[in-house]
Amino acid sequence: MLSQTLYFENIILMTATGPKDGSLRLKGDKIAALNSPPGQKDRIIDGGGGLLIPGLINAHDHLELNTFKRLKYRERYTHSRQWIEDIEARFETDPDLTGPRRQSLTDRLLVGALKNLLCGVTTVCHHNPLHKPLRHDYPVRVVKNYGFCHSLFRGDDVVTSYHRTKAGDPWIIHLAEGIEIEAEAKTEFEQLVQLGVLQPNTVLVHGVGLTSPQRQSLIERGGGLIWCPGSNHFLFGQTARVGELAEAGKLALGSDSRLSGEFDLLAELKVAHQAGQLLPQALFRAVTEDAARILRLREVGLGRVAEGGMADLVLLPPPIPPDPFVRLLEVTRAQIELVMLGGRPLVGSPRLQPVFEATKTQFVPVCLDGVEKLMSQKLAMRTKKASVQEPGLTVQ
């Protein structure tokens, strides 16, 4: 029996320009219509006055590093090279490193998926090799069309890496991950310019040490920045200045891994807001439309709620007056009503059981941070069998 067409009513559709009362018709993995009448056979879903937003985009994560605890060995670093050297020196001696390193890659990657999915992220950019478990049947959408180099001091040859990347795909590199007074962080941008790889498809990660003229040059050259303020504050006690980048639509937000970053993208959004640089609306764009554009995502409609677009959707509780964009900065993952990937519900509130039934998605009860939820049976069983579990999630 085919899945029913879903018709969400009593919802507020959130766009980058603001909220709009409306309805949404969903057929298969696509958004069939906005603000149109339901069909005779549609399954009507009451959205409870909630905010329906596009699935969030986490522009920077290391998906296999999310079973590690947050670690550092100095109060403050001035450059990420120092932190990496401290970590590597303890690979075989620190139990906080040796334990997670013994876990299977497949199970660690599953935790990375759950970290993102449970907080409303449906698309992740993974800054590491595209491991085999990420290529098929992974619980969240992983960006596949991109090139990357770790940094100027690690990984592949920078020029070779850039020229291996298709012109239409983003090329991503950690850069200026250190404070501005640190000479190495300050000069890295100019090195990219001299190497000829600071191009419109170049995407920098962190950029803490970028100067104001360098940030302006990045905008003029058409590149973008992925901001990870939680990781930056943890390691350096400060973060990048990003106001002009956000205004130009050249800023995306990333959680980084739990080895240095926040618990998830919702926590990262809170830290970003507390930095006092951007209004809630700009932060919304940084995890939706602007992120999709910077990462040059090919799937139609990712980062937007649009007719004909991919049905990666998240239902939040009703907005908080007077600024509806604040809802995303205040919500907890346990309060999220529904997360859908390609028109399929993966986790949701018990009251939205009809969504699972209409899409022929088998489900089981789970507990998330003390709150009862429903989860697709397939994902729940994978979670239950894994050797390492996502904190706060219990499969019954």
Residue pairs with C-beta under 8 A, 6 or more apart in sequence:
1 360
3 28
3 358
3 359
3 360
4 41
4 42
4 43
4 358
4 359
5 25
5 26
5 27
5 32
5 39
5 41
5 42
5 43
6 25
6 26
6 27
6 42
6 43
6 45
6 343
6 355
6 358
6 359
7 23
7 24
7 25
7 26
7 38
7 39
7 42
7 43
7 44
7 45
8 23
8 24
8 25
8 26
8 45
8 47
8 52
8 315
9 23
9 38
9 44
9 45
9 46
9 47
10 46
10 47
10 48
10 49
11 21
11 22
11 23
11 24
11 47
11 49
11 50
11 51
11 52
11 315
12 19
12 20
12 21
12 22
12 49
12 50
12 51
12 52
12 318
12 319
12 324
13 19
13 20
13 21
13 22
13 24
13 34
13 52
13 305
14 51
14 52
14 53
14 284
14 305
14 324
14 325
15 304
15 305
16 281
16 284
16 285
16 288
16 289
16 304
18 281
18 324
19 51
19 319
19 324
22 34
22 35
23 34
23 35
23 36
23 38
24 31
24 33
24 34
24 52
24 305
24 313
25 31
25 32
25 33
25 34
25 36
25 38
25 39
25 42
26 32
26 311
26 313
26 343
27 343
28 311
28 343
29 310
29 311
29 342
29 343
29 344
30 301
30 308
30 309
30 310
30 311
30 343
31 301
31 305
31 306
31 307
31 308
31 309
31 310
31 311
32 307
33 307
34 305
34 306
34 307
38 44
43 354
43 358
45 352
45 354
45 355
45 358
47 315
47 337
48 317
48 318
48 337
48 351
49 318
50 315
50 316
50 317
50 318
50 337
51 315
51 316
51 317
51 318
51 319
51 324
51 327
52 305
52 313
52 314
52 315
52 316
53 120
53 284
53 288
53 305
53 313
53 314
53 315
53 316
53 328
54 288
54 301
54 302
54 303
54 304
54 305
54 312
54 313
54 314
55 120
55 121
55 122
55 123
55 141
55 302
55 312
55 313
55 314
55 339
55 340
55 341
56 119
56 120
56 121
56 122
56 123
56 265
56 287
56 288
56 314
57 121
57 122
57 123
57 124
57 125
57 252
57 287
57 288
57 291
57 292
57 295
57 297
57 302
57 303
58 116
58 121
58 123
58 124
58 125
58 253
58 254
58 255
58 265
58 287
59 125
59 226
59 252
59 253
59 254
59 287
59 291
59 294
59 295
60 125
60 127
60 172
60 205
60 226
60 228
60 252
60 254
60 255
60 256
61 112
61 116
61 124
61 125
61 126
61 127
61 254
61 255
61 256
61 257
62 112
62 126
62 127
62 128
62 256
62 257
62 259
63 108
63 109
63 112
63 113
63 124
63 126
63 128
63 134
63 142
63 257
64 105
64 108
64 109
64 112
64 128
64 131
65 108
65 112
65 257
65 258
65 259
66 108
66 111
66 112
66 115
66 257
66 258
66 259
67 100
67 103
67 107
67 108
67 111
67 258
67 388
68 96
68 97
68 100
68 257
68 258
68 259
69 96
69 258
69 259
70 234
70 258
70 259
70 260
70 261
71 87
71 94
71 96
71 97
71 259
71 260
72 83
72 86
72 234
72 235
72 260
73 83
73 86
73 90
74 82
74 83
74 86
76 235
76 236
76 237
77 83
77 178
77 235
77 236
78 178
78 179
78 181
78 182
78 185
78 236
79 177
79 178
79 179
79 182
79 184
79 185
80 151
80 174
80 177
80 178
80 206
80 235
81 153
81 178
81 184
83 235
83 260
84 154
87 97
87 259
90 97
91 97
91 98
91 101
92 98
100 108
100 388
103 387
103 388
104 387
105 131
105 133
106 133
106 386
107 386
107 387
107 388
108 388
109 131
109 133
109 134
109 138
110 133
110 139
110 382
110 383
110 386
111 386
111 388
111 389
111 390
112 124
112 126
112 257
113 138
113 139
113 140
114 139
114 383
114 390
114 393
115 255
115 258
115 263
115 264
115 390
116 122
116 124
116 140
116 255
116 264
116 265
117 139
117 140
117 339
117 341
117 346
117 347
118 264
118 333
118 336
118 339
118 347
118 368
118 390
118 393
119 264
119 265
119 266
119 333
119 336
120 265
120 266
120 314
120 316
120 333
120 336
120 339
121 140
121 264
121 265
122 140
122 141
122 312
122 314
122 339
122 340
122 341
123 140
123 141
123 142
123 143
123 292
123 297
123 302
123 303
123 312
124 140
124 141
124 142
124 143
125 142
125 143
125 146
125 172
125 226
125 254
125 295
126 134
126 142
126 143
127 148
127 150
127 172
127 174
127 205
128 148
130 142
130 144
134 142
135 144
139 341
139 346
139 379
139 382
140 341
141 299
141 302
141 312
141 341
141 342
143 295
143 297
145 166
145 168
145 169
145 296
145 298
146 165
146 169
146 170
146 171
146 172
146 295
146 296
147 161
147 162
147 164
147 165
147 166
147 169
147 170
147 171
147 172
148 161
148 171
148 172
148 173
149 155
149 156
149 158
149 161
149 162
149 171
149 172
149 173
150 156
150 173
150 174
151 173
151 174
151 175
151 177
152 158
152 173
152 175
152 188
152 191
152 192
155 161
158 173
158 192
158 195
158 197
159 195
159 196
159 197
161 171
161 173
162 171
162 195
162 197
162 199
162 202
165 171
165 201
167 201
168 201
168 296
169 201
169 296
170 201
170 202
170 203
170 224
170 294
170 295
170 296
171 197
171 199
171 201
171 202
171 203
172 203
172 204
172 205
172 226
173 192
173 202
173 203
173 204
173 205
174 204
174 205
174 206
175 188
175 189
175 192
175 204
175 205
175 206
175 207
176 185
176 186
176 188
176 189
176 204
176 206
176 207
176 208
176 209
176 210
176 214
176 240
177 185
177 205
177 206
177 207
177 208
177 209
177 232
178 184
178 185
178 208
178 209
178 236
179 185
179 208
179 209
179 236
179 238
180 186
180 208
180 209
180 210
180 211
182 209
185 208
185 209
186 209
186 211
188 209
189 198
189 210
189 211
189 214
189 217
189 218
190 214
192 198
192 202
193 217
198 217
198 218
198 221
198 223
199 221
199 222
199 223
200 221
200 222
200 223
201 222
201 223
201 296
202 221
202 223
202 224
203 223
203 224
203 225
203 226
203 252
203 294
203 295
204 210
204 218
204 223
204 224
204 225
204 226
205 225
205 226
205 228
205 254
206 226
206 227
206 228
206 231
206 232
206 240
207 215
207 218
207 225
207 227
207 240
207 242
208 232
208 236
208 238
208 239
208 240
210 218
210 225
210 240
210 241
212 241
215 225
215 241
215 244
215 245
216 244
218 224
218 225
218 245
218 250
219 244
219 245
219 248
219 250
223 250
224 245
224 250
224 251
224 252
224 294
225 240
225 242
225 245
225 250
225 251
225 252
226 251
226 252
226 253
226 254
226 294
227 239
227 240
227 242
227 245
227 251
227 252
227 253
227 254
227 272
227 286
228 253
228 254
228 255
228 256
228 261
228 268
229 239
229 240
229 268
229 271
229 272
229 275
230 255
230 256
230 261
230 262
230 267
230 268
230 271
231 256
231 260
231 261
231 262
232 238
232 239
232 240
233 239
233 271
234 260
234 261
235 260
239 275
241 277
242 251
242 277
242 278
243 277
243 278
245 251
246 277
246 278
246 282
246 285
246 286
246 290
247 282
249 285
249 290
249 293
250 290
250 294
251 282
251 286
251 290
251 294
252 286
252 287
252 290
252 291
252 294
252 295
253 265
253 268
253 269
253 272
253 283
253 286
253 287
253 291
254 261
254 268
255 261
255 262
255 264
255 265
255 267
255 268
256 262
261 268
262 268
262 270
262 271
264 333
265 287
266 328
266 331
266 332
266 333
269 283
269 287
269 328
269 329
270 329
272 278
272 283
272 286
273 280
273 283
273 329
278 286
279 325
280 323
280 325
280 326
280 328
280 329
281 323
281 325
283 325
283 328
283 329
284 325
284 328
287 328
288 303
288 304
289 303
289 304
290 303
291 303
292 302
292 303
292 304
293 303
297 303
299 310
300 306
300 308
300 309
300 310
301 308
301 309
301 310
301 312
302 309
302 310
302 312
305 313
310 342
311 340
311 342
311 343
312 340
312 341
312 342
313 338
313 339
313 340
314 336
314 338
314 339
314 340
315 336
315 337
315 338
315 348
315 352
316 327
316 328
316 331
316 335
316 336
316 337
317 327
317 331
317 335
317 337
318 327
319 326
319 327
320 326
320 327
320 330
332 369
333 368
333 369
334 368
334 369
334 370
334 371
334 373
335 371
336 347
337 348
337 349
337 351
337 352
338 345
338 347
338 348
338 349
338 352
338 355
339 345
339 346
339 347
339 348
340 346
340 355
343 359
344 359
344 361
344 376
345 352
345 355
345 356
345 359
345 361
345 363
345 374
345 376
346 375
346 376
346 379
347 366
347 368
347 373
347 374
347 375
347 376
347 379
348 355
348 356
348 373
348 374
349 373
349 374
350 365
350 372
350 373
350 374
352 374
353 363
353 374
355 361
356 362
356 363
356 374
356 376
361 376
361 377
362 376
362 377
362 378
363 374
363 375
363 376
363 377
363 380
364 374
364 375
364 377
364 380
364 381
364 395
364 396
365 372
365 373
365 374
365 375
365 396
366 372
366 373
366 374
366 375
366 380
366 393
366 394
366 395
366 396
367 373
367 393
367 394
367 396
368 392
368 393
368 394
369 392
375 383
375 395
380 395
381 395
383 389
383 390
383 393
383 395
384 395
